[in-house]
Amino acid sequence: MHPTEYPSAWHHPPTRRAWVQHMVLIVVRSVGWVATWLGSLFLVVATPRWIGWAFLLLLVYATFRAVLQLAHIGPSIQMQRVLWQYPWQFLTDVPRGRNKHPGLQDDAMWFELPNPEDPEERIPLPFLSTMRTFWWMRRFGTTRTKPELKAQIEPLWFAGDPRFVAVVAAPGRGGKGPKRLHLLYQRAAAGRRGADPVHWNACPAALERARRAGAHVPESVPPFPRPN
């Protein structure tokens, strides 16, 4: 059965395995850095002061890395909620960029995708999180990027609604499963203060589905006035 034929991405067994592997890696790294932090703290206290300064630097770095790893847990859980709600789509030649998009508040990498209810309307979906984006940044490419790097995200695995929240992934080995799962979302759908309200046309069913996927959406979304 083709990955796009499942009722949701989560029903696809290789996707579930990819998400579990993603979570296991986060947990293992978190435990490792917490253990390093505890060991560094002990050495700072137990060793002479002139040696303890060196372990103090390790303690500070371990604190940073432990907090960074723990910050991955929330987005990863929401990623699962998105996979529960939306099926995979395979998209090719998706417009993308590393420069600021005129339709976005943030200076971020972006994919440009069609509105599910109005294919003529193109919606920029940004990479708002800076975590785990370097791999994607290299493959987004510039004029100097090797074609084989760009080809590693073709076709793009996409599950979600670009108006609110989505998961993207690269094809895994053999193309049978995804790898490099990454959560994307609009600022407003994340409930961020100061974000522009959601204005893309969306029916009540789409709003409810996005809500179940963990997006912050209003009870209704007024149509965005198009320029004459």
Buried (B, 14 or more C-beta within 10 A) or exposed (E): EEBBEBEBBBBBEBBBEBBEEBBEEBBEBBEBBBEBBEBBBEBBEEEEEEEBEEBBEBBEBBBEBBEBBBEBEEBBEBBBBBBBBBBBBBBEEBEBBBEBBEEBBBEBBBBBBBBBEBEEBEBBBBBBBEEBBEEBEBBBBEEEEEEEEBEBBBBBBBBBBBBBBBBBBBBBEEEEBBBBBBBBBBBBBBEBEEBEEBEBBBEEEBBBBBBEBBBBBEEEBEEEEEEE
